[in-house]
Amino acid sequence: MPEPHQSPYIRIALPDDEEELSLLDRRTWSPLHAVMPRPQPPYPPFFDERHAPDDHLVAELDRRIVGYIRLAFSTPLASNAHVRQIQGLAVADEARGRGVGRALVRAAVEEARRRGARRLTLRVLGHNTPARKLYESEGFVVEGVLPEEFFLDGRYVDDVIMGRGL
C-alpha cells in the first residue's frame, strides 16, 4: 500500500537557502516557462538587490527544499504598492504531483494579503498549460494577452497576464 503523501512545509526563505534554490532553479529550467536562455556558469546569485530572501517562500518535503515561489512588487511605484506579483515558481521534478505548486500558490496569496496587498498578478507563457490550469483553479483569471511576445525554441509564444483580488 503506498504511503500517503505529506503536505509540504512552507516557510519564508533564508539567506542560507541560496545555494539550494540556485541549484533548484537551474534543474527546473525549461522552455515551457523560461524566457531567458538556459543558465550557464558562472551562475548569477539567486538573491540580489531586487530579490531578497524574504521575497521567496520555499516548500520543504523531508527537510529538503523542493520548490519556491517569488513574491515581489510589480513596479517600484508607490501608487502600485498594493499589488504583488508572482515572479517565479519552481517545483523539483521528484516532487511534482504532490501538491507543492498548489501549496506555494496558496501560501503566496496568504502572504501577499498579510503584507497588505489588494491584488496578486503574474505572467505565464501561453503554452504553459499546467501552470495556467493551476493558477485558474486558485482564482486567477486572464486579464490580458500579449500575442507572440516571445520567440522561444523556434516559435512565437504569447505572454498571458493573470490576476486576482485578495
N, C-alpha and C positions, 0 to 999 in steps of 0.2 A: 504494500500500500504506500503511495507516495506521501511524503511529508507535506503538511500544509505549509504554504509559503508565509513567512513572516512579513510584516509590513516594514518598509524601510524607515529608518530613523532619520529625521530631517533636522538639520541644525544650520546655523549661520557659519560660513567658512571662517577658518582661522589662517593667519599668515603661514603657519607650518603646513597647511594643505597645498601650498603652491606646487610642489613637485608632482604630487599625485594628481592634481587637477590638470596640470600641463600635459602629463602623460595620457590621461583620460581624453583630453581634448584632441590630441594627436591620433590616438587609437580610434576615435569615433568619427574622424574626418570622413566626409562622404560628399559626392557631387549632388546627393539628394537634398542637402541643406546648406552646403558651403558655397559662398560666393568668392572666397579667396582661394588661391592655389593651395595644394597640399603643403603643409608646413615642412620646411627644410631646416636643417641646422645651419647656423646657431639659432636655436629657438628663442623667440622673444619671451619676456617674463609673462606669466599668466596674469598676475596682478600688476597694475600700472596706475598712473595718476588718474586715469578715467574709470578704472575698475578695481576697487578696493575689496579686500576680503569680505567686508560686511555688505557688499553688493551681491553676494552669492549665497545661495542656500545649497547645501550638499545633502545627498542621500547616502546613507550607510546601510549595508547589509553585512552581518557578521564582522562588524567593526572595520569594514573596508569601504572606501568611497566608491560608489557605483554610478553616481550621477550628480549633476549640478544644474542649477538654473541661475542665470544672471538677471538681476532686477536693477534697473537703472532709471535715471531721469531721461526722458526722451529728448529734451533740449536743456540748455543751461539757463533758460529764461525764467524769471520769477513768475511771469504770467502763465507759465506752463507747469509750475511746480506741483500741481495737484494730479499730474499724470505720471505714472511709472510705465516703463516699457520692459518687456522680457527681451533681452538681447542675447540670448543663448540658452540652449537646453541640450544636454548630452546625457545619454544613458549607456553604460558599458554593455557590449554585446551579450555577455553572460548573464546580465540582469534584465534583459528585455522580456516582456511578457509577465513581469512580476509586480506591476503597478507602480514602478519607480517614477516614470514620467508623469503619471497622473498625480501621484503624491507630491511631486515637486511643483506642478502647476497649481494645485490646491494650496500648498504652502505659500507660494508666491502671491496668490490672491489675498490670503490672510495677512501676509507680511506687508504687502502694499497698503492694505486697508489700515493695518496697525500704524504704519508710518504716515497716515493722513491722506493717502491718495483717494481720489474720487473715481479715477478711471485707470484701466490697465490695457495697454496696447501691445502689439507685436507685429513683426513682419515675417512671413513664411513663404517659401518658394511654392509657386503654383503646383508643381509636380510632386510635392511632398505630402501625398495623401494621408499617410499615417499620422503625421503631426497635425494636419488640418482637421482630421476627424477627432483627434484628442482635444484640440482647442475648442472645436464646436461643441463637443459633449460636455465641456466645462463652462459653457455660457458665452464663448467668444463668437462674434458674428463678423462676416466680411464687411468692412467699411470702405474698401476701395481696392482697385486692382491697377497696378502699373504694368500694362501689357509689354511683353518682351523686354523687360527691364535689364535682364542679364543674358549674356551669351555664355553658356556652360556646356562643356562636353559636346560641342558641335551643334548646339541648338539654342534657340531663344526661349527664355523661361520668364513667366510672369512673376511679379513680386506682389503678394497678397497682403494687404493691411487688415488686421483684425483687431477688435477691441471689445471691451465690456465695461459696464459700470460696476462700481464697488459699493 
